[in-house]
Amino acid sequence: MPVTLEEAKKNTQDKLSPFVIDEFRKSNFLMNNLTFDDCVSPQGGGATMTYSYTRLTTQPTAEFREVNHEYAPQEVTKDRQSVDLKIFGGSFQIDRVIADMGGITNEVTLQMQQKIKAASALFNDTVINGDSATNANTFDGLEKAVAGSSTEYTPSTIIDLSTSDMIDKNYKYFLDALDEFLMGLDGTPSFIGGNLKLIAKIRACARRAAMYQTTKNDLGQQIESYAGIPLVNFGAKPGSNIDVVPVKTADGTDQGCTSLYAARFGLDGFHAVSPAGALPVKQWLPDYKTSGAVKTGEVELVAAVVLKATKAAAVMRNIKVQ
């Protein structure tokens, strides 16, 4: 049965799993809100965990007809897709001497939290930039899924939001373009995402148009939104300060432009997949009850994301933020 991490936490038996799951939920909007379709079973002797699905690429049509005339037949176009679940996470090691000194609880907690932070950052990076053709150990992300589709929108001219003056000048045009872009999806998107600079610019535009709201989720975190759609900063790649969504060149020159992503969560839209009958998140604490000076702790996820309909996700290019 498809579940969110919040629902999965209720089925855990040990005391550590709820803590680890909540750490992932607190550190990552996507992980807290994506539905995990936990239905993938190992195949080929357990070596492969593949999720196969159909992605709709066109929309259905309808028409009027005359008496004694037939409708013109039309079928939606679909592509057969599949994704393999991928394993990712990290480990840490702590010497037993630290345990003897009474610092083990705090140190394990710190190291576990930092590994969760890194795995969470890796998930965000892969959700956007993942490409199994260049790295077989990753799943494909939204950038690959929407590139060249009808939901990849590039304004004819760069929208300049680089300074406060330019925001004052262009915010109405930007919000009009943003609304038109969002209406190109097959439903209300579940988030608007990008890098920190872009989210700050959208916030500034939304405030000027009285379209900025803040609410608190069940974890007590403040969620910013534009017209009720959450604004998500995808943050930096793991172990670095490099943005998941870069500010990069456009048209061959350095113009400080970036991209904006949006997607609709749902089992018929954008969702995650995980192994059947198992939590997508697992953890192991260092075991100091056996011999060995240095013990290892680990956190690990087995998951991937899928896009069931091309119009359930979109990207908007050429937004100048610096």
C-alpha positions in Angstrom: 0.0 0.0 0.0 1.5 3.4 -1.0 2.6 5.4 2.1 4.4 8.6 3.0 7.3 8.6 5.5 5.0 9.9 8.1 2.6 7.0 7.7 5.5 4.5 7.5 6.9 5.7 10.8 3.7 4.4 12.5 4.6 0.8 11.5 8.2 0.8 12.9 9.0 -1.6 15.8 12.3 -0.2 17.1 12.8 3.1 18.9 15.4 4.5 16.5 13.5 4.3 13.2 11.0 7.0 14.1 13.9 9.4 15.0 15.7 8.7 11.7 12.5 9.0 9.6 11.6 12.3 11.3 15.2 13.6 10.6 14.7 12.9 6.9 11.2 14.5 7.0 12.6 17.6 8.7 15.5 18.0 6.4 13.7 17.4 3.1 10.4 18.7 1.8 10.3 16.1 -1.0 10.8 13.2 1.4 8.2 14.5 3.8 5.5 14.9 1.1 6.2 12.3 -1.6 4.2 9.1 -1.7 6.3 6.0 -1.7 4.7 3.2 -3.8 6.1 0.3 -1.8 5.5 -2.5 -4.4 8.9 -3.4 -5.9 10.1 -6.9 -5.4 13.6 -8.3 -6.4 13.8 -10.0 -9.7 16.4 -12.0 -11.5 17.6 -13.9 -8.5 17.3 -10.8 -6.3 19.8 -8.8 -8.3 17.4 -6.2 -9.8 14.5 -4.2 -8.3 12.6 -2.7 -11.3 9.5 -0.6 -11.3 7.7 -0.6 -14.7 5.0 1.9 -15.6 3.4 3.8 -18.4 4.0 7.5 -18.9 1.3 9.5 -20.7 2.8 11.9 -23.2 -0.3 13.4 -24.9 -3.8 14.4 -23.8 -7.2 12.9 -24.7 -9.5 14.7 -27.1 -13.3 15.0 -27.4 -15.6 16.4 -30.1 -19.1 16.8 -31.4 -20.5 14.6 -34.1 -23.4 14.6 -36.5 -26.2 12.0 -36.6 -25.1 8.9 -38.5 -21.4 10.0 -38.3 -18.7 8.4 -36.2 -16.3 10.1 -33.9 -12.7 10.5 -35.2 -10.8 7.9 -33.2 -8.0 9.2 -31.0 -5.9 7.5 -28.4 -3.5 9.1 -25.9 0.1 8.5 -26.6 2.1 6.7 -23.9 5.6 5.4 -23.4 6.7 2.3 -21.5 9.1 3.3 -18.8 11.0 1.5 -16.0 13.3 2.5 -13.2 15.5 0.4 -11.0 15.5 1.1 -7.3 18.8 2.5 -6.2 20.7 2.2 -2.9 22.2 5.2 -1.3 23.3 6.5 2.2 26.5 6.6 4.2 28.4 5.2 7.1 30.5 6.6 10.0 32.9 5.1 12.5 33.4 5.8 16.2 36.1 4.4 18.5 35.0 2.6 21.6 37.1 4.9 23.7 34.6 7.6 23.1 32.0 5.3 24.5 34.0 4.7 27.6 34.3 8.5 28.1 30.6 8.9 28.1 30.3 10.8 24.8 28.9 8.0 22.7 25.2 9.1 22.7 25.9 12.6 21.6 28.5 11.5 19.0 26.3 8.8 17.4 23.4 11.3 17.3 25.6 13.9 15.7 27.1 11.6 13.1 23.7 10.0 12.3 22.1 13.4 11.8 24.9 14.5 9.5 24.7 11.3 7.4 20.9 11.9 7.1 21.6 15.4 6.0 24.0 14.2 3.3 21.7 11.4 2.1 18.9 14.0 2.0 21.0 16.3 -0.1 21.9 13.5 -2.4 18.2 12.6 -2.9 17.4 16.2 -3.8 20.3 16.4 -6.3 19.3 13.1 -7.9 15.6 14.1 -8.1 16.7 17.0 -10.3 19.9 16.0 -12.0 19.9 12.2 -11.8 20.9 10.5 -15.1 21.4 6.7 -15.1 23.0 6.9 -18.5 26.0 8.7 -17.0 26.0 7.1 -13.6 24.3 3.6 -13.5 24.1 3.8 -9.7 21.5 6.7 -9.8 17.9 7.0 -10.9 16.8 9.5 -13.5 15.6 13.0 -12.3 13.2 15.6 -13.5 15.7 17.4 -15.7 16.0 14.3 -17.9 12.3 13.6 -17.8 11.1 17.0 -18.9 13.9 18.0 -21.3 12.5 18.5 -24.7 8.8 18.0 -23.6 5.9 20.4 -23.9 6.4 21.4 -20.2 10.0 22.7 -20.7 9.3 26.4 -21.0 11.9 28.9 -22.1 10.8 32.6 -22.2 11.6 34.4 -25.4 13.6 36.9 -23.4 15.5 36.6 -20.1 13.4 37.6 -17.1 15.7 39.8 -15.0 15.1 39.6 -11.2 18.8 40.2 -10.3 18.3 43.4 -8.2 15.5 45.0 -6.2 15.1 47.6 -8.9 14.7 44.9 -11.6 12.2 43.1 -9.4 10.2 46.3 -9.0 10.3 46.6 -12.8 9.6 43.0 -13.8 7.7 41.3 -11.0 4.3 41.6 -12.7 5.7 40.2 -16.0 7.4 37.4 -14.1 4.3 36.4 -12.1 2.2 36.5 -15.2 4.7 34.2 -17.0 4.9 32.0 -13.9 1.1 31.6 -13.7 0.9 30.7 -17.4 3.7 28.2 -16.9 2.1 26.6 -13.9 -1.2 26.3 -15.7 0.6 24.2 -18.3 0.7 21.3 -15.8 -2.2 18.8 -15.5 -3.2 20.0 -12.1 -2.1 22.3 -9.2 1.6 21.7 -8.6 2.7 20.4 -5.2 5.8 22.7 -5.1 7.8 25.3 -6.9 11.5 24.6 -6.5 14.9 26.0 -7.3 18.0 27.3 -5.6 18.2 29.7 -2.7 18.6 32.8 -4.9 15.6 32.0 -7.0 13.4 31.2 -4.0 14.4 34.6 -2.5 13.4 36.3 -5.8 10.0 34.6 -6.0 9.4 35.5 -2.4 10.1 39.2 -3.2 7.8 39.1 -6.2 5.1 37.4 -4.3 5.3 40.0 -1.5 4.9 42.8 -3.9 1.8 41.2 -5.3 0.4 40.2 -1.9 0.6 36.5 -3.0 3.1 35.4 -0.3 1.9 33.2 2.5 3.5 31.2 5.4 2.1 28.2 7.3 3.5 25.6 9.6 3.6 21.9 8.9 3.1 19.1 11.4 6.8 19.3 12.3 6.5 22.9 13.3 8.5 24.1 10.3 7.6 27.3 8.5 6.5 26.6 4.9 6.6 29.5 2.4 4.2 29.5 -0.5 3.2 31.5 -3.6 -0.6 31.3 -4.2 -0.7 28.4 -1.8 2.0 26.5 -3.6 5.0 25.7 -1.4 8.4 27.2 -2.3 11.2 24.7 -2.0 14.9 25.4 -1.9 16.7 22.2 -3.2 19.8 23.3 -1.4 23.4 22.2 -2.1 24.9 18.9 -3.4 26.1 16.6 -0.6 29.5 17.5 0.8 29.7 20.8 -1.0 28.3 24.4 -1.4 27.4 23.8 -5.0 23.7 24.4 -5.7 21.6 21.5 -6.9 20.0 23.9 -9.4 22.9 26.0 -10.7 23.1 29.6 -11.7 24.7 29.1 -15.1 25.2 30.5 -18.5 22.5 31.2 -21.0 22.9 31.6 -24.8 26.6 31.0 -24.4 27.3 34.0 -22.2 27.4 34.4 -18.4 24.0 36.0 -17.6 23.4 34.6 -14.1 20.3 32.6 -15.1 18.7 29.7 -13.4 15.7 27.3 -13.8 12.5 26.8 -11.8 10.9 23.3 -11.3 7.4 22.3 -10.5 5.6 19.0 -10.1 2.4 17.5 -8.9 2.6 14.7 -6.4 0.5 11.7 -6.9 0.5 8.0 -8.0 -0.7 9.3 -11.4 1.9 12.1 -11.4 5.2 12.4 -9.6 6.0 9.9 -6.8 8.6 7.7 -5.2 8.9 3.9 -5.3 10.4 1.6 -2.6 10.7 -2.1 -1.9 7.6 -4.1 -1.1 7.0 -4.7 2.5 10.0 -2.8 3.8 10.7 0.7 5.0 12.5 2.9 2.4 14.8 4.1 5.3 17.0 1.9 7.5 19.7 2.5 10.0 22.3 0.6 12.0 24.0 1.8 15.2 27.6 1.0 16.2 27.6 -2.2 18.3 30.0 -2.0 21.2 29.0 -5.3 22.7 31.4 -7.2 20.5 35.1 -7.1 20.1 36.8 -4.5 17.9 38.0 -1.0 18.7 36.1 0.9 15.9 32.5 0.3 15.2 30.4 1.4 12.2 27.0 3.1 12.0 25.0 3.4 8.8 21.9 5.0 7.3 20.6 3.7 4.0 17.7 4.3 1.6 16.4 2.1 -1.3 14.2 4.2 -3.6 13.7 6.0 -6.9 11.3 8.5 -8.3 9.0 8.2 -11.3 7.0 10.6 -13.5 3.8 9.0 -14.7 2.7 11.9 -16.9 4.9 14.5 -18.7 2.4 17.3 -17.8 2.8 16.4 -14.1 6.2 18.2 -14.0 7.7 21.2 -15.7 10.8 23.4 -15.9 11.0 27.2 -16.6 14.3 28.5 -17.9 16.0 31.9 -18.3 15.3 33.5 -14.9 18.1 35.9 -14.1 18.9 36.0 -10.4 22.4 37.6 -10.3 
